[in-house]
Amino acid sequence: ANVDFHNSQIMAEALKVDPGTKRTIPVLTKPDLIDSGAESSVKELLLGEKTQHFEMGFHMVKGRGQEALNKKTTIEEGLTQESSFFYNTEPWRDVEDKTLFGTKNLRDKLGELQMRLIRLSFPDIVSEMKEKREWAISSRERLGEIPSVLIEKRALYLKVTDDICGSIGPLIIGAHPIGEMFKMKPSAEFHLAASRFEETLSESRLSNISKIAVGVSAIAFVDSKELRGTVRYMKDNEVYLSSVKRSDVAGCEAPSDKEAGDVYEDGSYVKIVEEDNYAYVMQPILLDLVRRDPEWIQQLIQENRPYELPIFINTEVFKGIVVDLIDEDWRLPAHELLDDTAVFLETATIKYIESIGEIESLPQFREFLLFTSSELVETLKKESKEQVSKFINREQVPYSQNHYLFENLSKLRSERLMNEILSLIGTD
């Protein structure tokens, strides 16, 4: 009671969780320690005249002090002394409502508050119980009859497994109505993964070994001269290399919105901005005169040259390069596609099994089906990876389907032999 109520952190915290004051009873303690002359101010606080309204009002108690504890005063004796204090001490004895004082009255108030809160919560509790009961009844009805004899269990097992085997295929390809339960059908997800795979392979080094595109290093042959540079711009059937500029057109100051390295069209010219902030006209070169710079493959050749006759390129070096390129550029994307496909398949299978109402009452059977399907998907993925590895290994053996090449080689190989035979038999 000798602490300023308005500065009480406890009350501030209580009002945060109970702003309506329906569950809060502010209790003033140690009235015997109030400074002389301050009793009237505390009395106003007790009567609710000094601060905001609390639904159950304030209360005041006087517990046993240290002196009473040293004298081993009992709880009952302490309660009697407390009652006597409020009935005989000013200004508390003049307060008509004696229920504002004492531990016994506080206990009664708390009991009344607890019962009131319980009564208020009963309608919500009963409503929740009804909802859960209705849910339990409907869930039980959905479970149906649980098979009790062996022949019924076998029949259910065969029916469910046949249903799964006959439905997963259509579900995967998007032809099963249950596919609507997916945010994106497994077939659509597979097509996206396959498109990513195709795009990755199309960007591989072997697929672009001769492709001319912006950003690649290239060699151009102009007027019997070999010109090297990076392709910075392409337009129609013309290529613009970073190192090839027109000498007959002087450079000019670049526009303010351009910086070093930018390439842009200015009328019929294509210009590039250099470090000196000047724009220079680039020389167009016909696409037919440009090829990819083989410098990167030359490095691979140097790394794969044999000990014998290292200055000659042989088939083993070529095969080694092809093997490395295919292994580095194909194997990982192919395995990623398989992993994605396995995830789509397993997810679809899990969702389908979980949607089978006939086994809702058989959690162990459902867990068995989920475990078995997961194992099967893993086995399929492992076998598929083995087949993909065989395919990649087969593709690592270089060959040509160019029939002109075969015809010319055959012609050159047999021409000398034919001449020798004709010379032996004579040609009159």
C-alpha positions, 0 to 999 in steps of 0.5 A: 500500500505504500507503493504508488499504484500508478507506477505499479508494473504488475498492474500495467502487465495485468491490464495488458492481458485483461483490459476489461478487468473481468479477471483482475482483483487489485490487492493492497497489502501491508496497510500497517506500513502506510506513512502517517497522513497518507491513509486517506489517499490509500483509502480513496484508492481502495474505494475506487475513487482514485483510478480506473474502475475494476469490475470486482473492485480493490481489496486489502489484506494484512498478512503476518509480519516478521515479528508474528512469524518469529513468535510462531503465530499460527495462520488462524491467529493471524487471520483473527489479528487481521480482522481485528486490525481492520475493525479497530484501526483508522481509517479502515474501521469507518469503511462500511463495506467490510468485504473489502478487507481480509484474507477470508473475504479475498478467498471468497471473492476468488472462489466466486470469480472462478465459478463465474468464469467456469460458468461463462466458459461452459457454453463454448466447452459444450459447443466444442464437445458437440462439434468433436462428437459429430466429427467423431461420428462422421469419421467412424461412419467413413471408416466402414466395417473393418474386416475381421476374417482372413478371407475378407482381409485378403479380398480387401488387400487385393482390391486396394493393391489392384486399384493402386496399380491401375490408377497410378499410371493414369494419375502420373500422365494426368488422366485420373480425376484425383489429379485435381488434388494436386496444385500442379499435376504430376504430368505437368511437373514432369514436362517442366523437369523435362524442359529444364533437362532439354534446355541444359543439354542444349547449352552443353559444350558438345551441342554448341561446339559450332554455334555462333552466339553473343558472348562466345569467342570466335574467329573470322576470316576477312581478306585472308586475315584471321581475326579473333574476338568475342561476339558482341552483337548479331544482326540478320546474317552479320556478326560483330566481334569486339576486336573488329572495328571500322578504321575509316570511321572515327570514334565519337563521344558515347551517349550519357546513358552508355558505359564501357562495354555497351553495344548499341545501334546508331542508325545503320551503324553498330557501335561499341563503347570502349574504356575511353568513353568513346563509341566506335563503329564495329565492322560487320562480318558475314556469318559464313566467315565466322566459326567458334574459336577452338581454343577451349578444345585445344586445351583439352587436346593438350591435356589428353595427348598420348606419350607416343607421337604427341604432335599427331591427333589420334582417335584415342585423344578424340574419344577421351575428349568426347567421353569427358564432355559427355560425362560432365555435361550429360550425366548430372542433368540426366540423374537430376531428371530421374530424381525429379521424376522419382519425387513426382511418382512417390508424391503422387503415390502417397497422396493416392494411398492417403485418399483411399477411404477403405483403409482409413480404419487400417493405419498399419495397412496404409503404412505398409502400402506407403513403405512398399511404394516408397521402396518400389520407387527407389528400386525403379530409380536405381534401375533407371539410373543404371540404364541411363549410365549404359546409354551415356557410356554408349554415347561416349563412343564417337561415330558418324552418321554422315553417309557422304563421309563413309562414301568418300572414305570407301572410294578413296580406300578402294581406288588404289586397289582398283587401279592395281587390279585393272593394271594386272588384267590389262585394259584393251 
